[in-house]
């Protein structure tokens, strides 16, 4: 009786054939490939959405900069170290510094703000602002102003500025606009072109809202 039960028990256990094991292995490999491909597609889509969101936020910051700074550039002068007054504006093809005037807000922001925008070596477009000008040849004992720096955009390949002037009724743009060449005259408009890595570029063009001249007290002399 015991032998018969043992034989019946073993006969009820069905063993997998080699072909069935191979088929199961193939199915498992296919499933893993599908899951891996789906995960890669999902990660690629997520990275693309993250880049798109980051680019959109950078565009908003650059548009705010163009409206709050480029449009409001004012003709300010400061007492130069060699005597006389010097204009607070220096426009190069790859950087721009100047002064803007805005309404003073309850949080203390606004008023007279000195700024400089330039591209760092790591591809970050930096905006530096200060309440007092920073003059390159200031005395060693002069207290440097507090400078606040923020990143307007990352992954920037190149930034270019153009400075508009009216010639025979036509608006022409120059690569530089410096006080020693232009005197006490500001450009009519400023063009900013930002090119990201990958060749995509955006352009901002703002007409300067005011050209009124302001002379600063000697204690605030300097240029950022």
C-alpha positions as CSV (number, residue, x, y, z in Angstrom):
1,X,0.0,0.0,0.0
2,X,2.8,2.4,0.8
3,X,4.5,1.8,-2.5
4,X,1.3,2.5,-4.4
5,X,0.7,5.7,-2.6
6,X,4.2,6.9,-3.2
7,X,3.9,6.1,-6.9
8,X,0.6,7.9,-7.1
9,X,2.0,11.0,-5.3
10,X,5.1,11.2,-7.7
11,X,2.9,10.6,-10.7
12,X,0.8,13.7,-9.8
13,X,3.8,16.0,-9.9
14,X,4.3,17.2,-13.4
15,X,7.8,18.2,-14.4
16,X,8.5,21.2,-16.8
17,X,10.2,20.3,-20.0
18,X,13.2,22.1,-21.4
19,X,11.1,23.8,-24.1
20,X,8.7,25.2,-21.5
21,X,11.5,26.6,-19.4
22,X,13.1,28.3,-22.5
23,X,9.7,29.8,-23.4
24,X,9.2,31.1,-19.9
25,X,12.7,32.6,-20.0
26,X,12.1,34.3,-23.3
27,X,8.8,35.7,-22.1
28,X,10.5,37.1,-19.0
29,X,13.3,38.7,-21.1
30,X,10.7,40.3,-23.4
31,X,8.8,41.7,-20.4
32,X,12.0,43.1,-18.9
33,X,12.9,44.8,-22.2
34,X,9.4,46.4,-22.5
35,X,9.6,47.6,-18.9
36,X,13.1,49.0,-19.4
37,X,12.1,50.7,-22.7
38,X,9.0,52.2,-21.0
39,X,11.1,53.5,-18.1
40,X,13.6,55.1,-20.5
41,X,10.8,56.8,-22.4
42,X,9.3,58.1,-19.2
43,X,12.7,59.4,-18.0
44,X,13.3,61.1,-21.4
45,X,9.9,62.7,-21.3
46,X,10.5,63.9,-17.8
47,X,13.8,65.4,-18.6
48,X,12.3,67.1,-21.6
49,X,9.6,68.6,-19.5
50,X,12.1,69.7,-16.9
51,X,14.2,71.4,-19.5
52,X,11.1,73.0,-21.0
53,X,10.0,74.3,-17.6
54,X,13.5,75.6,-16.8
55,X,13.6,77.4,-20.2
56,X,10.2,78.9,-19.7
57,X,11.2,80.2,-16.3
58,X,14.4,81.6,-17.7
59,X,12.4,83.4,-20.5
60,X,10.2,85.0,-17.8
61,X,13.2,86.2,-15.8
62,X,14.8,87.6,-18.9
63,X,11.6,89.3,-20.0
64,X,11.3,90.8,-16.5
65,X,14.9,92.0,-16.7
66,X,14.3,93.6,-20.1
67,X,11.2,95.5,-18.8
68,X,12.6,96.4,-15.4
69,X,16.2,97.3,-16.4
70,X,16.7,97.8,-20.1
71,X,13.6,99.9,-20.5
72,X,14.4,102.0,-17.4
73,X,18.1,102.8,-18.0
74,X,18.7,106.4,-16.9
75,X,21.4,108.9,-17.7
76,X,23.3,109.2,-14.4
77,X,26.7,110.7,-13.8
78,X,29.1,110.3,-10.9
79,X,32.2,112.4,-9.9
80,X,35.2,110.7,-11.5
81,X,38.5,110.2,-9.7
82,X,40.3,112.4,-12.2
83,X,37.8,115.2,-11.8
84,X,34.6,116.0,-13.6
85,X,31.6,113.7,-14.0
86,X,31.4,110.4,-15.8
87,X,28.3,108.7,-17.1
88,X,27.1,105.5,-15.4
89,X,26.8,103.4,-18.6
90,X,29.1,100.9,-20.3
91,X,27.7,98.9,-23.2
92,X,29.8,96.1,-24.7
93,X,28.8,93.4,-27.1
94,X,28.9,90.8,-24.3
95,X,28.0,92.8,-21.2
96,X,26.1,95.8,-20.1
97,X,26.2,98.0,-17.0
98,X,24.2,101.0,-16.1
99,X,21.7,102.5,-13.7
100,X,17.9,102.4,-13.4
101,X,15.3,104.3,-11.5
102,X,12.1,102.8,-10.2
103,X,9.5,103.5,-7.6
104,X,10.5,102.6,-4.0
105,X,8.3,99.7,-2.8
106,X,7.2,99.0,0.8
107,X,9.8,96.2,1.1
108,X,12.6,98.8,0.4
109,X,13.3,97.7,-3.1
110,X,13.4,100.0,-6.1
111,X,14.8,103.5,-6.2
112,X,18.3,103.9,-7.7
113,X,19.8,100.6,-8.7
114,X,23.1,100.0,-10.4
115,X,23.4,96.8,-12.4
116,X,25.6,94.7,-14.6
117,X,24.7,91.7,-16.7
118,X,27.3,89.3,-18.2
119,X,27.8,85.7,-19.1
120,X,30.0,83.6,-16.7
121,X,32.4,80.9,-17.9
122,X,30.0,78.2,-16.8
123,X,27.2,79.4,-19.1
124,X,25.2,81.3,-16.5
125,X,23.8,84.7,-17.4
126,X,24.4,86.7,-14.2
127,X,22.7,89.9,-13.1
128,X,24.6,91.9,-10.4
129,X,22.8,94.8,-8.6
130,X,23.9,97.2,-6.0
131,X,22.7,100.3,-4.2
132,X,25.9,102.2,-4.7
133,X,28.2,102.2,-7.8
134,X,31.4,100.2,-7.8
135,X,34.2,102.2,-9.4
136,X,37.2,100.1,-10.7
137,X,39.8,102.5,-9.4
138,X,38.2,103.3,-6.1
139,X,40.5,104.0,-3.2
140,X,41.6,101.0,-1.2
141,X,40.0,102.3,2.0
142,X,36.6,102.8,0.3
143,X,33.9,100.6,1.5
144,X,32.7,98.4,-1.3
145,X,28.9,98.3,-1.9
146,X,26.9,95.2,-1.2
147,X,26.4,93.4,-4.5
148,X,23.5,91.0,-5.1
149,X,23.9,88.4,-7.9
150,X,21.3,86.2,-9.4
151,X,21.2,83.7,-12.2
152,X,18.8,84.8,-15.0
153,X,19.4,81.8,-17.2
154,X,21.6,78.7,-17.3
155,X,23.0,76.7,-20.2
156,X,23.6,79.9,-22.2
157,X,26.1,79.6,-25.1
158,X,26.4,83.3,-25.9
159,X,24.8,86.7,-25.1
160,X,25.0,89.7,-27.4
161,X,24.0,93.3,-26.9
162,X,23.3,95.9,-29.5
163,X,22.8,99.6,-29.0
164,X,20.5,101.5,-31.3
165,X,20.9,105.0,-32.7
166,X,18.9,106.9,-35.2
167,X,20.7,107.7,-38.4
168,X,18.7,109.5,-41.1
169,X,15.5,108.2,-39.5
170,X,16.8,104.6,-39.5
171,X,17.5,102.6,-36.4
172,X,21.0,101.1,-36.5
173,X,22.7,99.0,-33.9
174,X,26.3,99.3,-32.7
175,X,28.3,96.6,-30.8
176,X,29.6,99.1,-28.2
177,X,28.3,102.2,-26.5
178,X,30.9,103.8,-24.2
179,X,31.0,107.3,-22.5
180,X,34.4,108.2,-24.0
181,X,33.0,107.7,-27.5
182,X,29.4,108.8,-27.1
183,X,29.7,111.5,-24.4
184,X,26.5,112.1,-22.4
185,X,24.2,110.4,-24.9
186,X,22.3,107.1,-24.2
187,X,21.3,104.7,-27.0
188,X,17.7,105.0,-28.2
189,X,17.1,101.2,-27.7
190,X,19.0,98.2,-26.4
191,X,18.8,94.8,-28.1
192,X,19.7,91.6,-26.2
193,X,20.1,88.3,-27.9
194,X,20.6,85.1,-25.8
195,X,21.7,81.9,-27.5
196,X,21.4,78.6,-25.6
197,X,23.5,75.5,-26.1
198,X,21.9,73.7,-29.0
199,X,21.5,76.8,-31.2
200,X,18.1,78.1,-29.9
201,X,18.1,81.8,-29.5
202,X,15.7,84.5,-28.3
203,X,15.8,88.3,-28.8
204,X,14.6,91.1,-26.6
205,X,14.4,94.7,-27.9
206,X,13.5,97.6,-25.5
207,X,13.3,101.3,-26.2
208,X,14.8,103.4,-23.4
209,X,12.0,105.2,-21.5
210,X,14.0,108.2,-20.3
211,X,17.1,110.1,-21.1
212,X,17.0,112.7,-18.3
213,X,20.4,113.5,-16.8
214,X,21.0,113.0,-13.1
215,X,24.2,114.0,-11.3
216,X,25.1,112.0,-8.2
217,X,26.6,113.3,-5.0
218,X,30.3,112.8,-4.7
219,X,29.9,110.3,-1.9
220,X,28.1,108.0,-4.2
221,X,30.5,108.2,-7.1
222,X,31.4,105.0,-8.9
223,X,30.4,102.6,-11.7
224,X,29.2,99.0,-11.6
